[in-house]
Amino acid sequence: MDRSEGFGERLLGVLLDRAHEMPPQLIAPMIAEEVARIGGRDVTVLLQDYAQELLVPLPGRGLVVGEPEVIAYSPAGTAFLRATAVEVAQADGVRMYLPLLDGSDEVGVMALSLASVDDDDRRLLRRLAGLVADMLVTKHAYTDRFFQARRREPMSVAAEMQWSLLPPLTMSVPQVAVSGAVEPAYSVAGDSFDYALNDDTLHVAVFDAMGHGLDAAMMATVAVGAYRHARRAGIGLARKYAFMDRAIADQFGPDHFVTAQLMDLNIATGRLRWVNAGHPAPLLIRNYEVARQLEGPTTLPVGLGGEHPTISEDQLQRGDRVLCYTDGVIEERDDQGELFGEQRLIRCVNEVERARADEGIRAGALWISHTLKRERGGRTSDDATVLLIEWRGGTADHITILG
């Protein structure tokens, strides 16, 4: 069978042409049909569940719908965490697991079987998986089916609002990467985070709205909306804080607040600047262990009318990671009523960093979140969010890099 570059270009071109007006329910049959053109069979599309513990099969005509794959202990999970293809030899050929990458965020994994595989197959399938990921991301806005496939338990209204507010959980470019995780996935309310990479500045914010349920979700929604509005207006950290502070106070009145960590990172130089509005101090991770907290002056939480905030600064080294987290991570109590605390958090982070040194930032954020949950005995009585930032350095001219 001809699997040359010319054949591959025609196959991908036909798939792209057909996808433009394809109804969401026909995406699965089309994927299976196109995979069959290169001799593939037994196609499965796996999407990550909201708790980031399982890869669940997407139902659809032409797809094989089996049991969910555990991310931590499966070839599909390895492909997902490492963002690289995994091949497993079988009696009748090779089972391939290909990460579905939307940019640098991972949608899930596509699995298929081939009688044999060569470099032409690998190149074509890698590109096919990228196109499938783009199609799934585009079409998910037109249907509820993909959302429903990812749910393993009922989701609260507050959590529905928060998930619709979040940016992609992972973003990665040559100079910097960001990845986050929220718990409890199906009932999170007041925690959120946001980021944007504008030229050579990564803007990052983590939020924790007071209270629980819909009240907290609405406050978090206003806080994120105000932050995005201020960020897109191009104003500095101190003015962002002031703008958000007024928005929360005007909408919810006195005694309502949102703690926040607002950060700007120059991805060319590694210069980090931040405003801490009543939030836990981030952890600086260097050489696979927590080096110190990024401490500095704090101002009042957003909504309480704090004075003009002091901006803290630090210089990162290449390879440094910064872990931001909300207070639900450290304020959970164990069976004896003791707080989880910062020292146990640091111990868990060090454990994950050393054990997962060869894995990417998506795996780092996910394993930190899962390890913390396990250490808390599976309890998450309050929202517990982590956001991991990795500075890699290098030129910020992506055209030069790609050229």
BATIDO-110582 format. One record per residue (C-alpha): residue in one letter; x, y, z. Coordinates in Angstrom, 1 decimal. Layout:
% residues N
<mike=A	X=X	Y=Y	Z=Z>;
...
***
This chain:
% residues 403
<mike=M	X=0.0	Y=0.0	Z=0.0>;
<mike=D	X=1.3	Y=3.5	Z=-0.9>;
<mike=R	X=2.0	Y=5.4	Z=2.2>;
<mike=S	X=4.3	Y=8.0	Z=0.8>;
<mike=E	X=4.2	Y=11.8	Z=1.6>;
<mike=G	X=1.9	Y=12.4	Z=-1.4>;
<mike=F	X=-0.6	Y=9.8	Z=-0.2>;
<mike=G	X=-0.5	Y=11.3	Z=3.3>;
<mike=E	X=-1.1	Y=14.8	Z=2.0>;
<mike=R	X=-4.1	Y=13.7	Z=0.1>;
<mike=L	X=-5.5	Y=11.8	Z=3.0>;
<mike=L	X=-5.2	Y=14.7	Z=5.4>;
<mike=G	X=-6.5	Y=17.1	Z=2.8>;
<mike=V	X=-9.6	Y=15.0	Z=2.3>;
<mike=L	X=-10.2	Y=14.7	Z=6.0>;
<mike=L	X=-9.8	Y=18.5	Z=6.5>;
<mike=D	X=-12.1	Y=19.3	Z=3.6>;
<mike=R	X=-14.8	Y=17.0	Z=4.9>;
<mike=A	X=-14.5	Y=18.2	Z=8.5>;
<mike=H	X=-15.6	Y=21.8	Z=7.9>;
<mike=E	X=-19.3	Y=21.1	Z=7.8>;
<mike=M	X=-19.4	Y=17.7	Z=9.4>;
<mike=P	X=-21.9	Y=17.3	Z=12.2>;
<mike=P	X=-20.3	Y=16.4	Z=15.5>;
<mike=Q	X=-21.8	Y=12.9	Z=15.7>;
<mike=L	X=-20.2	Y=12.0	Z=12.4>;
<mike=I	X=-16.7	Y=12.9	Z=13.4>;
<mike=A	X=-16.1	Y=9.4	Z=14.9>;
<mike=P	X=-17.1	Y=7.5	Z=11.8>;
<mike=M	X=-15.0	Y=9.8	Z=9.6>;
<mike=I	X=-12.0	Y=9.2	Z=11.8>;
<mike=A	X=-12.4	Y=5.4	Z=11.7>;
<mike=E	X=-12.9	Y=5.6	Z=7.9>;
<mike=E	X=-9.7	Y=7.6	Z=7.3>;
<mike=V	X=-7.7	Y=5.4	Z=9.6>;
<mike=A	X=-8.9	Y=2.4	Z=7.6>;
<mike=R	X=-7.4	Y=4.0	Z=4.5>;
<mike=I	X=-3.9	Y=3.3	Z=5.8>;
<mike=G	X=-4.7	Y=-0.1	Z=7.1>;
<mike=G	X=-5.6	Y=0.8	Z=10.6>;
<mike=R	X=-8.3	Y=-0.9	Z=12.6>;
<mike=D	X=-9.9	Y=-1.0	Z=16.0>;
<mike=V	X=-9.8	Y=2.7	Z=16.5>;
<mike=T	X=-10.5	Y=4.2	Z=19.9>;
<mike=V	X=-10.6	Y=7.9	Z=20.8>;
<mike=L	X=-9.9	Y=8.4	Z=24.5>;
<mike=L	X=-10.7	Y=11.8	Z=26.3>;
<mike=Q	X=-9.4	Y=12.7	Z=29.7>;
<mike=D	X=-12.0	Y=12.8	Z=32.4>;
<mike=Y	X=-12.5	Y=15.9	Z=34.5>;
<mike=A	X=-10.6	Y=14.5	Z=37.5>;
<mike=Q	X=-7.6	Y=13.7	Z=35.2>;
<mike=E	X=-7.5	Y=10.2	Z=36.4>;
<mike=L	X=-8.9	Y=8.2	Z=33.5>;
<mike=L	X=-8.9	Y=8.3	Z=29.7>;
<mike=V	X=-12.5	Y=7.5	Z=28.8>;
<mike=P	X=-13.6	Y=6.2	Z=25.3>;
<mike=L	X=-15.6	Y=8.5	Z=23.1>;
<mike=P	X=-18.7	Y=6.6	Z=21.8>;
<mike=G	X=-19.5	Y=6.7	Z=18.1>;
<mike=R	X=-20.2	Y=4.5	Z=15.1>;
<mike=G	X=-16.9	Y=3.0	Z=13.8>;
<mike=L	X=-15.0	Y=3.4	Z=17.1>;
<mike=V	X=-14.2	Y=0.7	Z=19.6>;
<mike=V	X=-15.7	Y=1.6	Z=22.9>;
<mike=G	X=-14.0	Y=-0.4	Z=25.7>;
<mike=E	X=-13.3	Y=0.3	Z=29.4>;
<mike=P	X=-11.6	Y=3.6	Z=30.5>;
<mike=E	X=-7.8	Y=3.5	Z=30.7>;
<mike=V	X=-6.2	Y=4.6	Z=34.0>;
<mike=I	X=-3.8	Y=7.4	Z=33.2>;
<mike=A	X=-1.2	Y=6.3	Z=35.7>;
<mike=Y	X=-1.0	Y=2.7	Z=34.6>;
<mike=S	X=-1.6	Y=2.3	Z=30.9>;
<mike=P	X=0.1	Y=2.7	Z=27.6>;
<mike=A	X=-2.6	Y=5.3	Z=26.7>;
<mike=G	X=-1.8	Y=7.1	Z=29.9>;
<mike=T	X=2.0	Y=7.1	Z=29.1>;
<mike=A	X=1.2	Y=8.6	Z=25.6>;
<mike=F	X=-1.0	Y=11.2	Z=27.3>;
<mike=L	X=1.5	Y=12.2	Z=30.0>;
<mike=R	X=4.6	Y=12.3	Z=27.9>;
<mike=A	X=2.9	Y=13.7	Z=24.7>;
<mike=T	X=4.6	Y=11.0	Z=22.6>;
<mike=A	X=3.4	Y=8.0	Z=20.6>;
<mike=V	X=3.6	Y=4.6	Z=22.4>;
<mike=E	X=3.8	Y=1.3	Z=20.4>;
<mike=V	X=2.8	Y=-2.0	Z=21.9>;
<mike=A	X=3.6	Y=-5.2	Z=20.0>;
<mike=Q	X=0.6	Y=-7.6	Z=19.6>;
<mike=A	X=0.3	Y=-11.1	Z=18.0>;
<mike=D	X=-1.4	Y=-9.6	Z=14.9>;
<mike=G	X=0.7	Y=-6.4	Z=14.6>;
<mike=V	X=1.2	Y=-3.2	Z=16.6>;
<mike=R	X=-1.2	Y=-1.2	Z=18.8>;
<mike=M	X=-0.4	Y=2.5	Z=18.6>;
<mike=Y	X=-1.4	Y=5.2	Z=21.1>;
<mike=L	X=-1.1	Y=8.7	Z=19.8>;
<mike=P	X=-1.5	Y=11.9	Z=21.9>;
<mike=L	X=-4.2	Y=14.2	Z=20.6>;
<mike=L	X=-2.5	Y=17.6	Z=20.9>;
<mike=D	X=-4.4	Y=20.8	Z=20.5>;
<mike=G	X=-1.4	Y=23.1	Z=20.4>;
<mike=S	X=0.4	Y=21.9	Z=23.5>;
<mike=D	X=-2.8	Y=21.1	Z=25.5>;
<mike=E	X=-3.7	Y=17.4	Z=25.3>;
<mike=V	X=-7.3	Y=16.5	Z=24.4>;
<mike=G	X=-6.7	Y=12.8	Z=24.9>;
<mike=V	X=-5.3	Y=9.8	Z=23.0>;
<mike=M	X=-6.2	Y=8.0	Z=19.7>;
<mike=A	X=-5.5	Y=4.3	Z=19.7>;
<mike=L	X=-5.4	Y=2.0	Z=16.6>;
<mike=S	X=-3.9	Y=-1.2	Z=15.4>;
<mike=L	X=-1.7	Y=-1.9	Z=12.3>;
<mike=A	X=-0.3	Y=-5.0	Z=10.9>;
<mike=S	X=3.1	Y=-3.3	Z=10.9>;
<mike=V	X=4.4	Y=0.2	Z=11.2>;
<mike=D	X=7.3	Y=2.2	Z=9.6>;
<mike=D	X=8.5	Y=5.7	Z=9.7>;
<mike=D	X=6.0	Y=6.8	Z=7.0>;
<mike=D	X=3.2	Y=5.5	Z=9.1>;
<mike=R	X=4.5	Y=7.2	Z=12.2>;
<mike=R	X=4.8	Y=10.6	Z=10.5>;
<mike=L	X=1.4	Y=10.3	Z=8.9>;
<mike=L	X=-0.4	Y=9.1	Z=12.0>;
<mike=R	X=1.2	Y=11.9	Z=14.1>;
<mike=R	X=-0.2	Y=14.5	Z=11.7>;
<mike=L	X=-3.5	Y=12.7	Z=11.6>;
<mike=A	X=-3.7	Y=12.7	Z=15.4>;
<mike=G	X=-3.0	Y=16.5	Z=15.4>;
<mike=L	X=-5.8	Y=17.1	Z=12.9>;
<mike=V	X=-8.2	Y=14.9	Z=14.9>;
<mike=A	X=-7.4	Y=16.9	Z=18.0>;
<mike=D	X=-8.2	Y=20.1	Z=16.3>;
<mike=M	X=-11.5	Y=18.7	Z=15.0>;
<mike=L	X=-12.5	Y=17.6	Z=18.4>;
<mike=V	X=-11.7	Y=20.9	Z=20.0>;
<mike=T	X=-13.6	Y=22.8	Z=17.3>;
<mike=K	X=-16.6	Y=20.5	Z=17.3>;
<mike=H	X=-16.9	Y=20.3	Z=21.0>;
<mike=A	X=-18.3	Y=23.8	Z=21.1>;
<mike=Y	X=-21.3	Y=22.6	Z=19.0>;
<mike=T	X=-22.3	Y=19.6	Z=21.1>;
<mike=D	X=-22.6	Y=18.3	Z=24.6>;
<mike=R	X=-21.5	Y=14.8	Z=23.7>;
<mike=F	X=-17.8	Y=15.3	Z=24.3>;
<mike=F	X=-18.5	Y=16.9	Z=27.7>;
<mike=Q	X=-20.8	Y=14.0	Z=28.6>;
<mike=A	X=-18.2	Y=11.4	Z=27.7>;
<mike=R	X=-15.6	Y=13.0	Z=30.0>;
<mike=R	X=-17.9	Y=13.0	Z=33.1>;
<mike=R	X=-17.6	Y=10.1	Z=35.5>;
<mike=E	X=-20.0	Y=11.5	Z=38.1>;
<mike=P	X=-22.6	Y=14.3	Z=38.4>;
<mike=M	X=-21.2	Y=17.8	Z=38.2>;
<mike=S	X=-22.5	Y=20.8	Z=40.3>;
<mike=V	X=-23.7	Y=23.9	Z=38.6>;
<mike=A	X=-20.8	Y=25.8	Z=40.3>;
<mike=A	X=-18.3	Y=23.4	Z=38.8>;
<mike=E	X=-19.9	Y=23.7	Z=35.4>;
<mike=M	X=-19.4	Y=27.4	Z=35.6>;
<mike=Q	X=-15.8	Y=27.1	Z=36.7>;
<mike=W	X=-14.8	Y=24.6	Z=34.0>;
<mike=S	X=-16.3	Y=26.8	Z=31.3>;
<mike=L	X=-14.2	Y=29.6	Z=32.7>;
<mike=L	X=-10.8	Y=27.8	Z=32.7>;
<mike=P	X=-8.3	Y=28.2	Z=29.9>;
<mike=P	X=-6.6	Y=25.0	Z=28.5>;
<mike=L	X=-5.1	Y=23.2	Z=31.4>;
<mike=T	X=-1.7	Y=23.1	Z=29.8>;
<mike=M	X=0.2	Y=25.5	Z=27.5>;
<mike=S	X=3.8	Y=25.0	Z=26.4>;
<mike=V	X=6.1	Y=26.9	Z=24.1>;
<mike=P	X=9.9	Y=26.7	Z=23.9>;
<mike=Q	X=10.5	Y=29.3	Z=26.6>;
<mike=V	X=7.8	Y=28.6	Z=29.1>;
<mike=A	X=5.1	Y=26.1	Z=30.1>;
<mike=V	X=2.0	Y=26.3	Z=32.3>;
<mike=S	X=-0.2	Y=23.5	Z=33.7>;
<mike=G	X=-2.9	Y=23.4	Z=36.3>;
<mike=A	X=-5.3	Y=21.1	Z=38.1>;
<mike=V	X=-8.4	Y=21.8	Z=40.1>;
<mike=E	X=-10.0	Y=19.6	Z=42.9>;
<mike=P	X=-12.7	Y=18.5	Z=43.6>;
<mike=A	X=-13.2	Y=18.3	Z=39.8>;
<mike=Y	X=-17.0	Y=17.8	Z=40.0>;
<mike=S	X=-17.8	Y=20.3	Z=42.7>;
<mike=V	X=-15.1	Y=23.0	Z=42.5>;
<mike=A	X=-16.7	Y=26.4	Z=43.1>;
<mike=G	X=-14.5	Y=29.4	Z=44.1>;
<mike=D	X=-11.0	Y=28.4	Z=42.7>;
<mike=S	X=-9.9	Y=29.3	Z=39.3>;
<mike=F	X=-6.8	Y=30.3	Z=37.3>;
<mike=D	X=-6.0	Y=32.1	Z=34.1>;
<mike=Y	X=-3.1	Y=32.9	Z=31.9>;
<mike=A	X=-2.1	Y=34.5	Z=28.6>;
<mike=L	X=1.1	Y=34.7	Z=26.7>;
<mike=N	X=1.4	Y=38.2	Z=25.1>;
<mike=D	X=4.6	Y=38.6	Z=23.1>;
<mike=D	X=7.4	Y=38.1	Z=25.7>;
<mike=T	X=5.2	Y=38.3	Z=28.8>;
<mike=L	X=3.4	Y=35.4	Z=30.4>;
<mike=H	X=0.5	Y=36.8	Z=32.5>;
<mike=V	X=-0.7	Y=34.4	Z=35.2>;
<mike=A	X=-3.3	Y=34.6	Z=37.9>;
<mike=V	X=-4.7	Y=32.3	Z=40.5>;
<mike=F	X=-8.0	Y=33.0	Z=42.4>;
<mike=D	X=-9.8	Y=31.7	Z=45.5>;
<mike=A	X=-13.2	Y=33.2	Z=46.1>;
<mike=M	X=-14.6	Y=33.1	Z=49.6>;
<mike=G	X=-17.4	Y=30.7	Z=50.4>;
<mike=H	X=-18.8	Y=27.7	Z=48.6>;
<mike=G	X=-21.2	Y=26.8	Z=45.9>;
<mike=L	X=-22.8	Y=29.3	Z=43.5>;
<mike=D	X=-21.9	Y=32.4	Z=45.5>;
<mike=A	X=-18.2	Y=31.5	Z=45.3>;
<mike=A	X=-18.5	Y=30.6	Z=41.6>;
<mike=M	X=-20.1	Y=33.9	Z=40.7>;
<mike=M	X=-17.4	Y=35.8	Z=42.6>;
<mike=A	X=-14.7	Y=33.8	Z=40.8>;
<mike=T	X=-16.3	Y=34.5	Z=37.5>;
<mike=V	X=-16.4	Y=38.2	Z=38.1>;
<mike=A	X=-12.8	Y=38.2	Z=39.3>;
<mike=V	X=-11.5	Y=36.3	Z=36.2>;
<mike=G	X=-13.6	Y=38.5	Z=33.9>;
<mike=A	X=-12.2	Y=41.7	Z=35.5>;
<mike=Y	X=-8.7	Y=40.3	Z=35.4>;
<mike=R	X=-9.0	Y=39.5	Z=31.7>;
<mike=H	X=-10.5	Y=42.8	Z=30.9>;
<mike=A	X=-7.7	Y=44.7	Z=32.7>;
<mike=R	X=-5.0	Y=42.4	Z=31.2>;
<mike=R	X=-6.3	Y=43.0	Z=27.7>;
<mike=A	X=-6.3	Y=46.8	Z=28.4>;
<mike=G	X=-2.5	Y=46.5	Z=28.8>;
<mike=I	X=-2.3	Y=47.9	Z=32.3>;
<mike=G	X=0.3	Y=46.9	Z=35.0>;
<mike=L	X=-0.1	Y=44.6	Z=37.9>;
<mike=A	X=-1.0	Y=47.3	Z=40.5>;
<mike=R	X=-3.8	Y=48.7	Z=38.3>;
<mike=K	X=-5.0	Y=45.2	Z=37.5>;
<mike=Y	X=-5.4	Y=44.6	Z=41.3>;
<mike=A	X=-7.3	Y=47.9	Z=41.7>;
<mike=F	X=-9.6	Y=47.2	Z=38.8>;
<mike=M	X=-10.5	Y=43.8	Z=40.1>;
<mike=D	X=-10.9	Y=45.2	Z=43.6>;
<mike=R	X=-13.5	Y=47.7	Z=42.5>;
<mike=A	X=-15.3	Y=45.1	Z=40.4>;
<mike=I	X=-15.7	Y=42.7	Z=43.3>;
<mike=A	X=-16.7	Y=45.4	Z=45.8>;
<mike=D	X=-19.2	Y=47.0	Z=43.4>;
<mike=Q	X=-20.9	Y=43.7	Z=42.5>;
<mike=F	X=-20.9	Y=41.9	Z=45.9>;
<mike=G	X=-20.5	Y=44.7	Z=48.5>;
<mike=P	X=-18.5	Y=44.7	Z=51.8>;
<mike=D	X=-17.2	Y=41.5	Z=53.4>;
<mike=H	X=-16.9	Y=39.6	Z=50.2>;
<mike=F	X=-13.5	Y=39.0	Z=48.8>;
<mike=V	X=-11.3	Y=36.9	Z=46.5>;
<mike=T	X=-7.6	Y=36.1	Z=47.3>;
<mike=A	X=-5.4	Y=36.3	Z=44.2>;
<mike=Q	X=-1.9	Y=35.8	Z=43.0>;
<mike=L	X=-1.1	Y=38.0	Z=40.0>;
<mike=M	X=2.1	Y=37.4	Z=38.1>;
<mike=D	X=4.0	Y=38.6	Z=35.0>;
<mike=L	X=7.0	Y=36.6	Z=33.8>;
<mike=N	X=9.3	Y=37.9	Z=31.1>;
<mike=I	X=9.9	Y=34.7	Z=29.2>;
<mike=A	X=13.1	Y=36.1	Z=27.5>;
<mike=T	X=14.9	Y=37.1	Z=30.8>;
<mike=G	X=13.1	Y=35.1	Z=33.5>;
<mike=R	X=12.2	Y=38.2	Z=35.5>;
<mike=L	X=9.2	Y=37.4	Z=37.6>;
<mike=R	X=7.0	Y=40.1	Z=39.1>;
<mike=W	X=3.9	Y=39.5	Z=41.3>;
<mike=V	X=1.2	Y=41.0	Z=43.5>;
<mike=N	X=0.0	Y=38.8	Z=46.4>;
<mike=A	X=-3.5	Y=39.7	Z=47.5>;
<mike=G	X=-3.9	Y=37.6	Z=50.6>;
<mike=H	X=-2.9	Y=34.4	Z=48.9>;
<mike=P	X=-0.5	Y=31.6	Z=50.0>;
<mike=A	X=3.1	Y=32.3	Z=48.9>;
<mike=P	X=4.2	Y=30.4	Z=45.8>;
<mike=L	X=7.0	Y=27.8	Z=46.0>;
<mike=L	X=10.1	Y=28.1	Z=43.9>;
<mike=I	X=11.3	Y=24.6	Z=42.7>;
<mike=R	X=14.9	Y=24.4	Z=41.6>;
<mike=N	X=16.9	Y=21.3	Z=40.7>;
<mike=Y	X=13.8	Y=19.1	Z=41.4>;
<mike=E	X=13.2	Y=20.3	Z=45.0>;
<mike=V	X=11.6	Y=23.2	Z=46.7>;
<mike=A	X=14.2	Y=25.9	Z=47.2>;
<mike=R	X=12.1	Y=28.4	Z=49.1>;
<mike=Q	X=8.9	Y=30.3	Z=49.2>;
<mike=L	X=8.5	Y=33.4	Z=47.0>;
<mike=E	X=7.6	Y=35.7	Z=49.9>;
<mike=G	X=7.0	Y=39.4	Z=49.7>;
<mike=P	X=4.6	Y=42.1	Z=50.9>;
<mike=T	X=0.9	Y=41.2	Z=50.7>;
<mike=T	X=-2.1	Y=43.4	Z=50.2>;
<mike=L	X=-5.7	Y=42.8	Z=51.1>;
<mike=P	X=-7.7	Y=40.3	Z=49.1>;
<mike=V	X=-9.5	Y=41.6	Z=46.1>;
<mike=G	X=-12.8	Y=43.4	Z=47.1>;
<mike=L	X=-11.6	Y=44.7	Z=50.5>;
<mike=G	X=-10.2	Y=48.0	Z=49.3>;
<mike=G	X=-6.5	Y=47.4	Z=49.8>;
<mike=E	X=-3.9	Y=50.1	Z=49.3>;
<mike=H	X=-1.7	Y=50.4	Z=46.2>;
<mike=P	X=0.1	Y=47.0	Z=46.3>;
<mike=T	X=3.8	Y=46.5	Z=46.5>;
<mike=I	X=5.1	Y=44.6	Z=43.5>;
<mike=S	X=7.6	Y=41.8	Z=44.4>;
<mike=E	X=10.3	Y=40.6	Z=42.0>;
<mike=D	X=12.6	Y=37.7	Z=41.6>;
<mike=Q	X=15.0	Y=36.3	Z=39.0>;
<mike=L	X=14.4	Y=32.8	Z=37.8>;
<mike=Q	X=17.0	Y=30.4	Z=36.5>;
<mike=R	X=16.5	Y=28.2	Z=33.5>;
<mike=G	X=14.5	Y=25.1	Z=34.5>;
<mike=D	X=13.0	Y=26.7	Z=37.5>;
<mike=R	X=9.4	Y=25.9	Z=38.3>;
<mike=V	X=7.0	Y=28.0	Z=40.4>;
<mike=L	X=4.1	Y=26.3	Z=42.1>;
<mike=C	X=1.0	Y=28.5	Z=42.9>;
<mike=Y	X=-1.7	Y=26.9	Z=45.0>;
<mike=T	X=-4.9	Y=27.8	Z=46.9>;
<mike=D	X=-5.3	Y=27.5	Z=50.7>;
<mike=G	X=-7.5	Y=24.4	Z=50.3>;
<mike=V	X=-4.3	Y=22.5	Z=49.6>;
<mike=I	X=-2.8	Y=23.1	Z=53.0>;
<mike=E	X=-5.8	Y=23.7	Z=55.2>;
<mike=E	X=-7.4	Y=20.2	Z=54.8>;
<mike=R	X=-7.4	Y=18.4	Z=58.2>;
<mike=D	X=-6.6	Y=14.7	Z=58.7>;
<mike=D	X=-8.4	Y=12.2	Z=60.9>;
<mike=Q	X=-6.7	Y=13.7	Z=64.0>;
<mike=G	X=-7.8	Y=17.2	Z=63.1>;
<mike=E	X=-4.3	Y=18.4	Z=62.1>;
<mike=L	X=-3.8	Y=20.7	Z=59.2>;
<mike=F	X=-2.1	Y=19.3	Z=56.2>;
<mike=G	X=0.3	Y=22.3	Z=56.3>;
<mike=E	X=3.1	Y=23.8	Z=54.2>;
<mike=Q	X=5.8	Y=21.3	Z=55.2>;
<mike=R	X=3.8	Y=18.3	Z=54.1>;
<mike=L	X=3.1	Y=20.1	Z=50.9>;
<mike=I	X=6.8	Y=20.7	Z=50.3>;
<mike=R	X=7.6	Y=17.1	Z=51.1>;
<mike=C	X=5.0	Y=15.9	Z=48.5>;
<mike=V	X=6.3	Y=18.3	Z=45.9>;
<mike=N	X=9.9	Y=17.1	Z=46.4>;
<mike=E	X=8.7	Y=13.5	Z=46.1>;
<mike=V	X=7.0	Y=14.1	Z=42.8>;
<mike=E	X=9.7	Y=16.3	Z=41.3>;
<mike=R	X=12.4	Y=13.6	Z=42.0>;
<mike=A	X=10.2	Y=10.7	Z=40.8>;
<mike=R	X=8.9	Y=12.4	Z=37.7>;
<mike=A	X=12.0	Y=14.4	Z=36.6>;
<mike=D	X=11.9	Y=13.0	Z=33.1>;
<mike=E	X=8.3	Y=13.9	Z=32.5>;
<mike=G	X=6.8	Y=17.1	Z=31.3>;
<mike=I	X=4.9	Y=19.9	Z=33.1>;
<mike=R	X=1.5	Y=18.3	Z=32.5>;
<mike=A	X=2.6	Y=15.2	Z=34.3>;
<mike=G	X=4.2	Y=17.4	Z=37.0>;
<mike=A	X=1.0	Y=19.3	Z=37.8>;
<mike=L	X=-1.2	Y=16.2	Z=37.6>;
<mike=W	X=1.0	Y=14.1	Z=39.9>;
<mike=I	X=1.3	Y=16.9	Z=42.4>;
<mike=S	X=-2.4	Y=17.3	Z=42.5>;
<mike=H	X=-3.0	Y=13.5	Z=42.8>;
<mike=T	X=-0.3	Y=13.0	Z=45.4>;
<mike=L	X=-1.7	Y=15.8	Z=47.6>;
<mike=K	X=-5.2	Y=14.3	Z=47.3>;
<mike=R	X=-3.8	Y=10.9	Z=48.3>;
<mike=E	X=-1.9	Y=12.3	Z=51.2>;
<mike=R	X=-5.0	Y=14.0	Z=52.4>;
<mike=G	X=-6.7	Y=10.6	Z=52.5>;
<mike=G	X=-8.7	Y=11.4	Z=49.4>;
<mike=R	X=-10.5	Y=14.3	Z=51.2>;
<mike=T	X=-11.0	Y=17.6	Z=49.5>;
<mike=S	X=-13.5	Y=19.5	Z=51.6>;
<mike=D	X=-12.5	Y=22.8	Z=50.1>;
<mike=D	X=-11.3	Y=23.7	Z=46.6>;
<mike=A	X=-7.7	Y=22.8	Z=46.1>;
<mike=T	X=-6.0	Y=24.2	Z=43.0>;
<mike=V	X=-2.4	Y=23.9	Z=41.8>;
<mike=L	X=-0.8	Y=25.8	Z=38.9>;
<mike=L	X=2.8	Y=25.0	Z=37.8>;
<mike=I	X=4.9	Y=27.4	Z=35.7>;
<mike=E	X=8.2	Y=26.3	Z=34.2>;
<mike=W	X=10.7	Y=28.8	Z=32.8>;
<mike=R	X=13.0	Y=27.4	Z=30.1>;
<mike=G	X=14.6	Y=30.6	Z=28.7>;
<mike=G	X=15.9	Y=31.1	Z=25.2>;
<mike=T	X=14.9	Y=33.5	Z=22.4>;
<mike=A	X=11.3	Y=34.7	Z=22.3>;
<mike=D	X=11.4	Y=34.8	Z=18.5>;
<mike=H	X=9.3	Y=31.7	Z=17.6>;
<mike=I	X=9.9	Y=32.3	Z=13.9>;
<mike=T	X=13.6	Y=31.9	Z=14.4>;
<mike=I	X=13.0	Y=28.7	Z=16.5>;
<mike=L	X=10.7	Y=27.2	Z=13.8>;
<mike=G	X=13.0	Y=28.2	Z=11.0>;
***
